[in-house]
Amino acid sequence: MSSDGVGANWAAMGKAEQAEALAEAMVGLEETFELLIGEIAPAAGPVEADYHKFKENLQPEIRKVQWNGLALADDIQAGASEIARNDYESSEEYRGAWGEIPKVNFF
């Protein structure tokens, strides 16, 4: 949090950075999977066809993981950006939890 108690926890910034790393990891996931199977299958000899069948069966799921990871990363970054924008816009209006309460002397 900021020093005057306004704003989001700084963990949001860390999560946005993690989301960026997630997005980078997701980009090209499907293509990497295809390349790996393409390199492994010929070395498998008599079971090469099984690797190609495995690729056909799993590729739609790999594609879903890739797109879901990218969407999640985008959503986390968008959320952190929105929090920062809201904090900035409201920072001038915030006056503290107690506002302008006068001090009272009971003695």
DODO-519253 format. One record per residue: residue number from 1; residue in one letter; chain; x negated, y, z negated of N, C-alpha, C in turn. Coordinates in steps of 0.05 Angstrom, whole numbers. Example, Ala and Ser with C-alpha at 12.3 -4.5 7.8 and 13.67 -1.06 7.14 Angstrom:
// residues 2
{n: 1; res: A; chain: A; nu: -264; nv: -114; nw: -156; cau: -246; cav: -90; caw: -156; cu: -264; cv: -66; cw: -156}
{n: 2; res: S; chain: A; nu: -257; nv: -45; nw: -142; cau: -273; cav: -21; caw: -143; cu: -258; cv: 1; cw: -157}
//
This chain:
// residues 107
{n: 1; res: M; chain: A; nu: -17; nv: -24; nw: 0; cau: 0; cav: 0; caw: 0; cu: -17; cv: 25; cw: 0}
{n: 2; res: S; chain: A; nu: -5; nv: 46; nw: 8; cau: -20; cav: 71; caw: 7; cu: -23; cv: 81; cw: -21}
{n: 3; res: S; chain: A; nu: -39; nv: 101; nw: -26; cau: -45; cav: 109; caw: -53; cu: -21; cv: 121; cw: -67}
{n: 4; res: D; chain: A; nu: -2; nv: 132; nw: -54; cau: 21; cav: 144; caw: -67; cu: 45; cv: 125; cw: -69}
{n: 5; res: G; chain: A; nu: 41; nv: 100; nw: -63; cau: 63; cav: 81; caw: -65; cu: 81; cv: 78; cw: -42}
{n: 6; res: V; chain: A; nu: 75; nv: 92; nw: -20; cau: 92; cav: 90; caw: 4; cu: 79; cv: 72; cw: 23}
{n: 7; res: G; chain: A; nu: 95; nv: 56; nw: 37; cau: 84; cav: 41; caw: 60; cu: 84; cv: 11; cw: 56}
{n: 8; res: A; chain: A; nu: 76; nv: -3; nw: 76; cau: 76; cav: -32; caw: 77; cu: 50; cv: -42; cw: 65}
{n: 9; res: N; chain: A; nu: 50; nv: -66; nw: 56; cau: 26; cav: -78; caw: 45; cu: 6; cv: -81; cw: 68}
{n: 10; res: W; chain: A; nu: -19; nv: -77; nw: 62; cau: -40; cav: -79; caw: 82; cu: -42; cv: -107; cw: 94}
{n: 11; res: A; chain: A; nu: -29; nv: -126; nw: 81; cau: -29; cav: -153; caw: 92; cu: -16; cv: -154; cw: 120}
{n: 12; res: A; chain: A; nu: 2; nv: -135; nw: 125; cau: 15; cav: -134; caw: 151; cu: -5; cv: -129; cw: 173}
{n: 13; res: M; chain: A; nu: -25; nv: -112; nw: 167; cau: -46; cav: -108; caw: 187; cu: -62; cv: -133; cw: 192}
{n: 14; res: G; chain: A; nu: -68; nv: -148; nw: 170; cau: -82; cav: -173; caw: 173; cu: -67; cv: -193; cw: 189}
{n: 15; res: K; chain: A; nu: -41; nv: -194; nw: 185; cau: -24; cav: -212; caw: 200; cu: -23; cv: -205; cw: 229}
{n: 16; res: A; chain: A; nu: -23; nv: -179; nw: 235; cau: -23; cav: -171; caw: 263; cu: -49; cv: -179; cw: 276}
{n: 17; res: E; chain: A; nu: -71; nv: -178; nw: 262; cau: -97; cav: -187; caw: 273; cu: -97; cv: -217; cw: 277}
{n: 18; res: Q; chain: A; nu: -85; nv: -232; nw: 258; cau: -82; cav: -260; caw: 262; cu: -64; cv: -267; cw: 286}
{n: 19; res: A; chain: A; nu: -44; nv: -251; nw: 289; cau: -26; cav: -255; caw: 312; cu: -40; cv: -251; cw: 338}
{n: 20; res: E; chain: A; nu: -58; nv: -231; nw: 339; cau: -74; cav: -227; caw: 363; cu: -92; cv: -251; cw: 369}
{n: 21; res: A; chain: A; nu: -104; nv: -262; nw: 348; cau: -121; cav: -286; caw: 351; cu: -104; cv: -309; cw: 361}
{n: 22; res: L; chain: A; nu: -79; nv: -312; nw: 350; cau: -61; cav: -333; caw: 359; cu: -55; cv: -330; cw: 389}
{n: 23; res: A; chain: A; nu: -49; nv: -305; nw: 397; cau: -42; cav: -300; caw: 425; cu: -65; cv: -307; cw: 443}
{n: 24; res: E; chain: A; nu: -90; nv: -300; nw: 434; cau: -113; cav: -306; caw: 451; cu: -116; cv: -336; cw: 453}
{n: 25; res: A; chain: A; nu: -110; nv: -351; nw: 431; cau: -113; cav: -380; caw: 432; cu: -92; cv: -393; cw: 450}
{n: 26; res: M; chain: A; nu: -69; nv: -380; nw: 452; cau: -46; cav: -392; caw: 467; cu: -50; cv: -387; cw: 497}
{n: 27; res: V; chain: A; nu: -63; nv: -365; nw: 505; cau: -66; cav: -359; caw: 533; cu: -83; cv: -380; cw: 546}
{n: 28; res: G; chain: A; nu: -72; nv: -393; nw: 566; cau: -86; cav: -413; caw: 581; cu: -85; cv: -441; cw: 569}
{n: 29; res: L; chain: A; nu: -69; nv: -445; nw: 548; cau: -67; cav: -471; caw: 535; cu: -58; cv: -492; cw: 554}
{n: 30; res: E; chain: A; nu: -38; nv: -487; nw: 570; cau: -29; cav: -507; caw: 590; cu: -50; cv: -513; cw: 610}
{n: 31; res: E; chain: A; nu: -63; nv: -493; nw: 620; cau: -85; cav: -498; caw: 640; cu: -108; cv: -514; cw: 628}
{n: 32; res: T; chain: A; nu: -115; nv: -508; nw: 603; cau: -136; cav: -522; caw: 590; cu: -129; cv: -552; cw: 587}
{n: 33; res: F; chain: A; nu: -104; nv: -557; nw: 580; cau: -94; cav: -584; caw: 577; cu: -96; cv: -599; cw: 604}
{n: 34; res: E; chain: A; nu: -88; nv: -586; nw: 625; cau: -90; cav: -598; caw: 652; cu: -119; cv: -604; cw: 659}
{n: 35; res: L; chain: A; nu: -137; nv: -585; nw: 654; cau: -165; cav: -590; caw: 660; cu: -177; cv: -613; cw: 644}
{n: 36; res: L; chain: A; nu: -170; nv: -615; nw: 619; cau: -180; cav: -637; caw: 602; cu: -171; cv: -664; cw: 612}
{n: 37; res: I; chain: A; nu: -145; nv: -666; nw: 618; cau: -135; cav: -691; caw: 628; cu: -148; cv: -697; cw: 655}
{n: 38; res: G; chain: A; nu: -151; nv: -677; nw: 672; cau: -164; cav: -681; caw: 698; cu: -192; cv: -691; cw: 696}
{n: 39; res: E; chain: A; nu: -207; nv: -683; nw: 675; cau: -234; cav: -692; caw: 671; cu: -235; cv: -720; cw: 658}
{n: 40; res: I; chain: A; nu: -217; nv: -725; nw: 640; cau: -217; cav: -750; caw: 624; cu: -206; cv: -773; cw: 641}
{n: 41; res: A; chain: A; nu: -184; nv: -769; nw: 655; cau: -170; cav: -791; caw: 670; cu: -188; cv: -807; cw: 688}
{n: 42; res: P; chain: A; nu: -205; nv: -795; nw: 705; cau: -221; cav: -811; caw: 723; cu: -241; cv: -829; cw: 708}
{n: 43; res: A; chain: A; nu: -249; nv: -821; nw: 684; cau: -268; cav: -837; caw: 669; cu: -254; cv: -860; cw: 655}
{n: 44; res: A; chain: A; nu: -228; nv: -860; nw: 654; cau: -212; cav: -880; caw: 640; cu: -210; cv: -907; cw: 656}
{n: 45; res: G; chain: A; nu: -218; nv: -906; nw: 680; cau: -217; cav: -930; caw: 697; cu: -189; cv: -941; cw: 701}
{n: 46; res: P; chain: A; nu: -184; nv: -966; nw: 691; cau: -159; cav: -979; caw: 697; cu: -134; cv: -966; cw: 684}
{n: 47; res: V; chain: A; nu: -139; nv: -948; nw: 664; cau: -116; cav: -935; caw: 651; cu: -113; cv: -906; cw: 660}
{n: 48; res: E; chain: A; nu: -126; nv: -899; nw: 682; cau: -125; cav: -871; caw: 692; cu: -96; cv: -862; cw: 696}
{n: 49; res: A; chain: A; nu: -79; nv: -879; nw: 707; cau: -51; cav: -872; caw: 712; cu: -36; cv: -866; cw: 686}
{n: 50; res: D; chain: A; nu: -44; nv: -879; nw: 665; cau: -31; cav: -874; caw: 639; cu: -37; cv: -845; cw: 630}
{n: 51; res: Y; chain: A; nu: -62; nv: -835; nw: 634; cau: -68; cav: -808; caw: 627; cu: -52; cv: -788; cw: 643}
{n: 52; res: H; chain: A; nu: -47; nv: -794; nw: 669; cau: -31; cav: -776; caw: 685; cu: -2; cv: -777; cw: 676}
{n: 53; res: K; chain: A; nu: 8; nv: -800; nw: 668; cau: 35; cav: -802; caw: 657; cu: 38; cv: -787; cw: 631}
{n: 54; res: F; chain: A; nu: 17; nv: -790; nw: 614; cau: 16; cav: -775; caw: 588; cu: 17; cv: -745; cw: 594}
{n: 55; res: K; chain: A; nu: 2; nv: -735; nw: 613; cau: 2; cav: -707; caw: 620; cu: 30; cv: -698; cw: 629}
{n: 56; res: E; chain: A; nu: 43; nv: -714; nw: 646; cau: 69; cav: -707; caw: 656; cu: 89; cv: -705; cw: 633}
{n: 57; res: N; chain: A; nu: 87; nv: -724; nw: 614; cau: 106; cav: -724; caw: 591; cu: 101; cv: -701; cw: 572}
{n: 58; res: L; chain: A; nu: 76; nv: -695; nw: 567; cau: 69; cav: -675; caw: 547; cu: 68; cv: -646; cw: 557}
{n: 59; res: Q; chain: A; nu: 64; nv: -643; nw: 582; cau: 60; cav: -616; caw: 593; cu: 83; cv: -597; cw: 587}
{n: 60; res: P; chain: A; nu: 108; nv: -605; nw: 589; cau: 130; cav: -586; caw: 582; cu: 128; cv: -577; cw: 553}
{n: 61; res: E; chain: A; nu: 120; nv: -595; nw: 535; cau: 117; cav: -588; caw: 507; cu: 94; cv: -569; cw: 502}
{n: 62; res: I; chain: A; nu: 72; nv: -574; nw: 516; cau: 49; cav: -556; caw: 515; cu: 57; cv: -528; cw: 524}
{n: 63; res: R; chain: A; nu: 72; nv: -527; nw: 546; cau: 82; cav: -501; caw: 556; cu: 99; cv: -487; cw: 535}
{n: 64; res: K; chain: A; nu: 117; nv: -502; nw: 522; cau: 133; cav: -490; caw: 501; cu: 116; cv: -479; cw: 478}
{n: 65; res: V; chain: A; nu: 96; nv: -494; nw: 470; cau: 79; cav: -485; caw: 448; cu: 64; cv: -459; cw: 456}
{n: 66; res: Q; chain: A; nu: 55; nv: -459; nw: 481; cau: 41; cav: -435; caw: 491; cu: 59; cv: -411; cw: 490}
{n: 67; res: W; chain: A; nu: 83; nv: -413; nw: 502; cau: 101; cav: -390; caw: 503; cu: 112; cv: -382; cw: 475}
{n: 68; res: N; chain: A; nu: 117; nv: -402; nw: 458; cau: 127; cav: -396; caw: 431; cu: 105; cv: -382; cw: 415}
{n: 69; res: G; chain: A; nu: 80; nv: -391; nw: 418; cau: 57; cav: -378; caw: 405; cu: 54; cv: -349; cw: 414}
{n: 70; res: L; chain: A; nu: 56; nv: -345; nw: 440; cau: 54; cav: -317; caw: 451; cu: 77; cv: -300; cw: 440}
{n: 71; res: A; chain: A; nu: 101; nv: -311; nw: 440; cau: 124; cav: -295; caw: 431; cu: 121; cv: -289; cw: 401}
{n: 72; res: L; chain: A; nu: 112; nv: -308; nw: 385; cau: 109; cav: -304; caw: 356; cu: 88; cv: -282; cw: 352}
{n: 73; res: A; chain: A; nu: 66; nv: -283; nw: 366; cau: 45; cav: -263; caw: 364; cu: 56; cv: -235; cw: 371}
{n: 74; res: D; chain: A; nu: 71; nv: -234; nw: 393; cau: 83; cav: -208; caw: 401; cu: 102; cv: -197; cw: 379}
{n: 75; res: D; chain: A; nu: 118; nv: -215; nw: 368; cau: 137; cav: -207; caw: 347; cu: 123; cv: -197; cw: 322}
{n: 76; res: I; chain: A; nu: 102; nv: -211; nw: 314; cau: 88; cav: -202; caw: 290; cu: 75; cv: -175; cw: 294}
{n: 77; res: Q; chain: A; nu: 62; nv: -172; nw: 317; cau: 49; cav: -146; caw: 324; cu: 70; cv: -124; cw: 326}
{n: 78; res: A; chain: A; nu: 93; nv: -130; nw: 338; cau: 114; cav: -109; caw: 340; cu: 124; cv: -102; cw: 313}
{n: 79; res: G; chain: A; nu: 127; nv: -122; nw: 295; cau: 137; cav: -116; caw: 268; cu: 117; cv: -98; cw: 253}
{n: 80; res: A; chain: A; nu: 92; nv: -105; nw: 254; cau: 71; cav: -89; caw: 241; cu: 71; cv: -60; cw: 252}
{n: 81; res: S; chain: A; nu: 74; nv: -58; nw: 278; cau: 74; cav: -31; caw: 291; cu: 98; cv: -15; cw: 282}
{n: 82; res: E; chain: A; nu: 121; nv: -28; nw: 280; cau: 146; cav: -15; caw: 271; cu: 143; cv: -6; cw: 242}
{n: 83; res: I; chain: A; nu: 132; nv: -22; nw: 225; cau: 128; cav: -14; caw: 197; cu: 109; cv: 10; cw: 196}
{n: 84; res: A; chain: A; nu: 88; nv: 10; nw: 211; cau: 69; cav: 32; caw: 211; cu: 83; cv: 58; cw: 221}
{n: 85; res: R; chain: A; nu: 99; nv: 55; nw: 242; cau: 113; cav: 79; caw: 252; cu: 133; cv: 90; cw: 231}
{n: 86; res: N; chain: A; nu: 148; nv: 72; nw: 219; cau: 167; cav: 80; caw: 198; cu: 153; cv: 93; cw: 175}
{n: 87; res: D; chain: A; nu: 130; nv: 82; nw: 166; cau: 115; cav: 94; caw: 144; cu: 106; cv: 122; cw: 151}
{n: 88; res: Y; chain: A; nu: 96; nv: 125; nw: 176; cau: 86; cav: 151; caw: 184; cu: 109; cv: 171; cw: 185}
{n: 89; res: E; chain: A; nu: 132; nv: 163; nw: 196; cau: 154; cav: 182; caw: 198; cu: 166; cv: 189; cw: 171}
{n: 90; res: S; chain: A; nu: 165; nv: 171; nw: 152; cau: 177; cav: 177; caw: 126; cu: 157; cv: 187; cw: 105}
{n: 91; res: S; chain: A; nu: 132; nv: 188; nw: 111; cau: 112; cav: 195; caw: 91; cu: 115; cv: 224; cw: 82}
{n: 92; res: E; chain: A; nu: 124; nv: 242; nw: 98; cau: 128; cav: 270; caw: 90; cu: 152; cv: 274; cw: 73}
{n: 93; res: E; chain: A; nu: 172; nv: 256; nw: 75; cau: 196; cav: 258; caw: 60; cu: 195; cv: 246; cw: 32}
{n: 94; res: Y; chain: A; nu: 177; nv: 227; nw: 28; cau: 175; cav: 213; caw: 3; cu: 162; cv: 230; cw: -18}
{n: 95; res: R; chain: A; nu: 175; nv: 232; nw: -41; cau: 165; cav: 249; caw: -63; cu: 159; cv: 234; cw: -88}
{n: 96; res: G; chain: A; nu: 160; nv: 208; nw: -87; cau: 155; cav: 192; caw: -111; cu: 181; cv: 181; cw: -122}
{n: 97; res: A; chain: A; nu: 178; nv: 163; nw: -140; cau: 202; cav: 150; caw: -152; cu: 218; cv: 168; cw: -169}
{n: 98; res: W; chain: A; nu: 205; nv: 188; nw: -182; cau: 220; cav: 204; caw: -201; cu: 225; cv: 232; cw: -191}
{n: 99; res: G; chain: A; nu: 216; nv: 239; nw: -167; cau: 223; cav: 265; caw: -155; cu: 215; cv: 288; cw: -173}
{n: 100; res: E; chain: A; nu: 233; nv: 307; nw: -176; cau: 228; cav: 332; caw: -191; cu: 240; cv: 332; cw: -219}
{n: 101; res: I; chain: A; nu: 237; nv: 310; nw: -234; cau: 248; cav: 309; caw: -261; cu: 230; cv: 325; cw: -279}
{n: 102; res: P; chain: A; nu: 242; nv: 344; nw: -294; cau: 225; cav: 361; caw: -312; cu: 216; cv: 345; cw: -336}
{n: 103; res: K; chain: A; nu: 193; nv: 352; nw: -347; cau: 183; cav: 340; caw: -371; cu: 200; cv: 350; cw: -394}
{n: 104; res: V; chain: A; nu: 206; nv: 332; nw: -412; cau: 222; cav: 339; caw: -436; cu: 205; cv: 335; cw: -461}
{n: 105; res: N; chain: A; nu: 204; nv: 356; nw: -477; cau: 189; cav: 355; caw: -502; cu: 208; cv: 350; cw: -525}
{n: 106; res: F; chain: A; nu: 205; nv: 327; nw: -538; cau: 223; cav: 320; caw: -560; cu: 213; cv: 329; cw: -587}
{n: 107; res: F; chain: A; nu: 190; nv: 343; nw: -588; cau: 179; cav: 352; caw: -614; cu: 184; cv: 381; cw: -619}
//
